[in-house]
Amino acid sequence: MENTTNICRLCGRALGDRSEAHHVVPKSKGGRQTVLLHPICHRKIHRVFTNKQLADFAGDLDALKTHPEIAAFIKWLQRKPPDFHAPTR
């Protein structure tokens, strides 16, 4: 089994010195499971989706990745270093 503890579950890049726990189903919607993400990836998810929308995805991060804005973000981010940070829009 592949060790994914040092990999961002959104973009698939290695995690750097900083990571954040993301509730795959928002806590406000009863979620408990978390995954590690880069801070920039975590912020992007919450800028694109509401908690209701995230709950509708039922924790399916692969489905989030197919959203055009997230897919473009991941493509743009692929060649950046693990601790890269920039404002998300």
Sequence and secondary structure as in RCSB ss.txt:
>XXXX:A:sequence
MENTTNICRLCGRALGDRSEAHHVVPKSKGGRQTVLLHPICHRKIHRVFTNKQLADFAGDLDALKTHPEIAAFIK
WLQRKPPDFHAPTR
>XXXX:A:secstr
    TTB TTT  B  S  EEEESS GGGT   EEEE HHHHHHHHHH  HHHHHHTTT HHHHHTSHHHHHHHH
HHTTS TT      
